[in-house]
Amino acid sequence: MSNTGRDLREGESASGSVSTVTRFGTRIRRPVGPWTPAVHALLQHLSTKDYLHSPRVRESIQEFEELDYLEGTVALRPWPPCLLKDSGIIAIGEALNAYHHAVADFIPPPNAVWRDPDRRWSTGQIIRHGDLGPWNMVWREDQLVGFIDWDMAEPGNTIEDIAQIAWHSVPLRTPELCQHCGVVPGKDQVHRFSLLCEVCHVSRMDALEVLREFQHREIERTLHLASGGIEPWVGFHLRGDVASIDSDVKWLADFSAGQHI
């Protein structure tokens, strides 16, 4: 395990903020929940569309599911060179475009349940990945292998996925966080954000507006679901996500005004 990524050896487990996974050969095993049938329907739809950047569902065994293990490393801070290059942002944007094309005609099962129990799909929406950050992007050498950990999938709009990637993978966050990632604050952020928007065919103004709304909703959702004892939002609240997002909101307002984006 390096400081810029992680992969799992045979029989090894890894825990994130959402779940624990264990590798068995070419598969990973993870706990299921009420949301699992809807997520499996989504992943199976992507398989029929030959979408290359998501794992395939292989089996459900009582309290566990088994999916393909995507061979590669997941970026941790400081980020590996592949994520810091223009080609990394382009690869993420192109994989996201392909996902939005593949998921466009997906209709969730009747009465589908999502990780956020308050979420409901309506006509005109897609199902978003829901947790798009470097921690859920697998790289092998300089190639993006795919997106993992789909448990947070939920109804939404395509531009929300773009905004979430901009937030965490440009990243549109404070200079201190950028330095931990290896991104030069300021002009480097503007360049990476502009490139992402160009690849995803959205205006920077629209993406920024959606990101602002998205951040405020995440604060409200964390407070609401944590107060109801619903995980992983209880854990998110305990680790200080509300204060962290509020800091990002204030920084983004100053940055976008100062950089004229």
Secondary structure, DSSP 8 states (H G I E B T S, - for coil): -BTTB----TT-EEE-SS-EEEEETTEEEEE--TTHHHHHHHHHHHHHTT-SSS--EEEEETTEEEEE---SEE--SS--HHHHSHHHHHHHHHHHHHHHHHHTT----TT---SSTT----TT-EEE-S--SGGGEEEETTEEEEE---TT-EEE-HHHHHHHHHHHHS--S-HHHHHHHT--TTHHHHHHHHHHHHHHT--HHHHHHHHHHHHHHHHHHHHHHHHTT-TTHHHHHHTTHHHHHHHHHHHHHHHHHHHT-
